[in-house]
């Protein structure tokens, strides 16, 4: 069923309801059966003519402007009234003089209706133009375009508000896309730079051994140890990348396995033990009653990354301290070192992926460890923060809910 047929049926139904309403009104006014029948004889043809005229108007004005449609409504209404007046005059229900007077009044009503239709269309027209211009601007990529307040009735206001909300969501999505793209470029830059150092070292040592430049057992053993360190650096970097991209807060929430905090701290300290021995660092763990608190095994990776960061930035013969305590329904864990601390301009960016306070990127790693720690802590429903210690060094604090 096409649109024209549906429109015709709707208009025919409206005409039928109008006729029925006229008959009910005549009965309510106390007219006799003969008078009501006479009214019906007048209303039924009028209703049919009205429906036909409306169908023709709907067919003739499908692409007409709003102003033309409003004027057409006013004209159709008055023309139908004039036609009814003519029928009443011919039926001698209305005298000739009265019919002339009523005709004059209807012509005046026609002019007034057309004038009001034009005025309304001129008021609504600019609103439609603003909507059109805003939609066109958004289509061209201008996501700052907004319709604003139209003051043109609730329907157009709702449409304008919906369009502005859509533009806001598009702007947020574009900003997020740009952020992801920037992070992708940073990833390529950071990883390509940080892979170059261990790979170059591995290549040089392998070639030295392969070419016989180094053949005594002591040097080969030393080269093997350095090669193992480069491989471990590459492995850590790949693990950080994989876990950072695969981390799913929903998956963490579904985990049921829990581990005592004491075991987690011991495991994290064991992972950084070789680096700590190499720099002769002293490490202290003060867990108290919090050692028996159960938490997610992923905290092992968090503490391992925090300890690696502390070892990296603590000079030889320095100290690193891990402490924890239970505060009501919260678990508070901190890692504090005696290093050089963090520059004030770096404190707000220290957890950003690929951010390195060292502008030359001369140190190991790709700047992913702290970002990964932050992602894990937040996925567990907690928060992580950093500050410079009162004396020297930096202090990282993790707060996790226990429920």
N, C-alpha and C positions, 0 to 999 in steps of 0.2 A: 504494500500500500504506500503510494508516494505521499510526499508532503502536502500536495494540493488537495488530495482526497481527505487526508486527516484534517486539514484546515476547514474544508467544507463541512465535514461531519460536526466538528466543534461548533462552527457558526450556526449550523442548522439546529443543534441542541440548544444553543443560546437563544435563538429565535423561538423555539418551542417553549422554553422556560418563560420567555417574555410574554407569549400569548397566554400561557397558563396563569402567569401572575396577573395579567389583565382580567381574566375571567374570575379569579379569586377576589380581586378588588371589586369587580362589579357585584359579585354576590355579597361581599361584605357591606357594600353601600345600600343593600336592600332592594336591588333591582329584581323585577319579576323574571320568570323563566323566559318569556318572550323577549324581554329587553336584553337579558343575558345572551340569548341566542342571536339577537341582532348584533350585539357587541362581538360575539364570536365570529359572525359572518364578516365583520369588518377587520378583526384582528388577524384571523388566519391568513387571508391574502396579504395583509401588510407584513406579517411575519415571514411569509415565503419570499416576498419581494425584498425584504431586508436581508434575508440570508443570501439570496442571489446576488444582491448588490455587494455584500461583504465578500463573497467568494470571488466576484469579478475584481474587486479592489485588491484582494490578497494576491490574485493572479497578475494583476497589472502593476503592482508595486513591490515585487520581491527584492528589487535592487535599488529602490528609491531611498533618498536620504531621510534622516529622521525628521527634518522639517517638513518634507513632502508628506510623510506618513501622518504626522500630527495634523496638518492642514486637511488631509483627506478624511481623517476621523471627524473633524469638525464639520466638514461639508456633508459627509454622509449622514450624520446625525440630523442636521437641519433639513436636508433634502427629504429625508424620511418623514420628518415632522410636517413639512409643507405638503408632501403627498397625502399624509393622513388628514391634514386640514382640508385639502381639496376634496377628498372622499366624503368627509363630514359635510362640507358645503353642498356637494351634489346630492347627498342624502337628506338635505334639508334639516340636519341636526343643528347646524350652525348657520345663522343668517348671513346674507351676503356682506352686510356692513361689518358684522363681527369677524367674518372670515378675512376681510381686507385688513382690519386692524391687527388681527393675529398674524397675518402674513407679514405685515410691516415689522411687528415685534420679532418674528422669526428671522427675517432678513437682518435685523439689527443683531440678533443673537448669532447669526452666521458670521457677520463681520467681526463681532467681538470674539467668537470662538477661533476664527482664523488668526486674528491678532494675537490672542493668547498662545495659540499653537506656535506661531512664529517667534514670539518672545521666549517661550520655553525652549524651543530648539536652539535659539541663539545663546541661551544660558547654558544648555547642556553641551552644545557644540564644542566650546573650548575645552571642556573636561575630556571629551572623547579625543580631541586633538592632543592633549597632554598625555593621555594614556597611549595613543598611537606613537607619539614621538619618543616616549620613554621605552616602549617595547622595541622600537626601531633602534634606539641607542644601545639597549642591552644586546640586541642581535648583532650590532657592530662590534661588541666587545667592551663597551663602556659600562662597566659594572658599578660605577658610582652614580649612574642615573637613577633618579627616584621621582615618583609622581607627586608625593606629598599630599597635602590636604586639598581636596577638590571642592568641598562645600556644595555638593551637587546631589544630595540625597543618599540614603543608606546603601542602595544597590551599587552605585558607582564608587562610593567610599569603600565598600567591601572589596570591589574589584581592584581599586587602587592599592589598598592595604595588602591584598594578596600578592599583587605584582611587586610591591616593594619588599615584602617578606621573601618572595622568590629571588629577587635581586640580591638581598642580603645573604641568603643561603648560597647562591652562586658565587658571591664574592668570597665567602668563607671557604667554599670548596676550592676556588682558584688559589687563594692564599695557601691552603693546605697543600695543593698540588705543587705550587712554587717552592714551598718548604721542602717537600719530598724530593723535588728535582735538585734543589741546592744540596740536600743531604746526599743524594746519589753522586753528585759531582765531587763533594767532599770525600765520599767513600773512595771513589776511584783515585783521587789525588793522594789521599792518605795511605791507602793500601799499596798503591804503586810505589810510593816513596819508602814506606816501611818494609816492603818486601825486598827492596833493592839491597839494603845493607846486609841482612843475613844471607841472601842468595849470593851476593858478591863474595862474602866471606867464605861460604861453602865452596864456591867455585874455585877461589884462589887456593884454598887448602887441599881440595881434591886434586887440582892440577899439580900442586907442589909434590904431593905424594905420588901421583901417577907418573910424573916426569923424573922421579928419583931425586928431586932437590932435597927432600927430607926423607931419610931412610933409617936413621938411628932410632931405636925403640923408644927412647925418652921423648924425642920430638914427635914421633908418630903418636905416642900416647897423649901428648899435650894437644896435638892437632885434633885427635879423636874427641878429647874433652870439649874443645872449642866448637867442633862440628856438632856435637851433641847439644851444646847450648844454643847454637843457631837453629837447629831443628826444633828444639823445645820452644824457642821464640816464635817460629813459624806456626807450630802446632797451637800455641796459646792464642795467637792472632786469629787463626782460622776458627778455633772453638768460640772465641768471643764474637766473631762475625756471625757464625751460625746461630748461636744462642740468642744474640740480640735480635736477629730477624725472625726467629721462630718463637720467641717468648710470647706466651698466651696467658693473659690473666685468668681466663676461664679455666684453662687447663690446670693452673696452679690451685685455683679454688677447689677443683675436683680431687686434688691429691689427698690421700688419707695417711700416708706414711709420715711419721714424725720422728725426730731425733733429738736426743738431749743436747742442750747447748754446749755442755762441756766437751762432748765428742766432736761437735762441729768446730769448736775453737781449736782443739788438738789437731784435727785434720787440716784446717786452714794453715796453722802454724807449721805443720810438717811439710806442706807444699812449698813454703818459702824458706825452709831451713837452709838449703844450700846457699842461697843469696845472702842470708843473714850471717852465716859463718864466713863467707867471703869478705864481708865488710866488718866482721867482728862486732855485730850489733847484739845488744842485750834485749831480750824480750820478756815481758812479764804479763801474766794473766791473772786478773783479780775478778773472779766471777761470783764468789760468795754463794748464797743460796740460789742464785739464778742458774748455777751450773746444771741443776736438775730440771729446769724448765724445758718442756718439749716444744720444738718449733720446726718449721719446714727445712728439709735437707738442703734446699737451695740457698739457705743462709751460709752454707759452706763456701759457695762461689762468691757471695757478697763479701764475707770476711777475707777470703783469699785475695780478692782484688784490692780491698782496702789495705791489707798487709803488704801486698806487692807495691802499691803506691807509696806506702810509708817507707819501705826498704829503699825504694828508688830515690826518695828525696831526703833520706837521712844520711849524714856523713858517717864515715868510718868511726867505730867506737861509740856510736850513738845508742839510743834506746827507743824501743817501741813498747807501748803498753795497751793491752786489751782489757777492758773492764765491762762489767754488766751488773744490772740490778733489776729486780722486779718492783714495779711501781703500780700497785693495784692490779688492774687488768692490762697493764702495758709492760712490755719487755724493752729495756733500754740497754743498748750495746754501743760502746765507743771504742775507737782506735785512735791513739794519740802517739805522735812521734816527736823526736827532738831535732827535727830537721830545720830547714830554712824558712818554713811557713809558706803561705800563699800570698801573692801580691793582691792588694785590694781589688784591682781591676779584673782579676781572674776569679774571684770568689763566686760571682754570679754565673759564670760560664763553665765552671769546673766539671759539671755533670753533662755538658753537651757532648753528643757523639762526635768523635774525631777532633775534639778541641784539645790542644796541647799548650800549656803555659810556656813551654820552650819553643820560641818562634822558629828556631833552626831545626826542630824535630830531631835533635841529635841523640836523644835517649831512645831506649827500646819501646816497643809497643806502638799502637795506632791510635791511642786516645780513646779506647773503647771500654776499658775496665770499669771506670767510674760510671759511665753511662749505663753499662750493663747492670752494675750494682743498684743504681737508682731504679731502673726498670723492674728488677726483681722485687725490691722492697715495696715499690708502689703496687705491684701486682699482688703482693701479700697483704695489702691494705695498710701499709705503714708509710713512714716518711724518713728521709735521710737528709742530713744537713752537714755543713762544714763551717768551721771557724778557726781562726788562728788562736793557738793556745796562749794562756796568760804570759808564760815565760818565753817559750820558743816552740817552733814547730806548728803542726796543724792537728786539729781534732775533728774526726768524722763521727757523727752520732746517728744511730739507727734506732727508731722507735717502732715497735710492732705490737699490734693488738694480740691478746692471748685468747680471744673468743671469736 
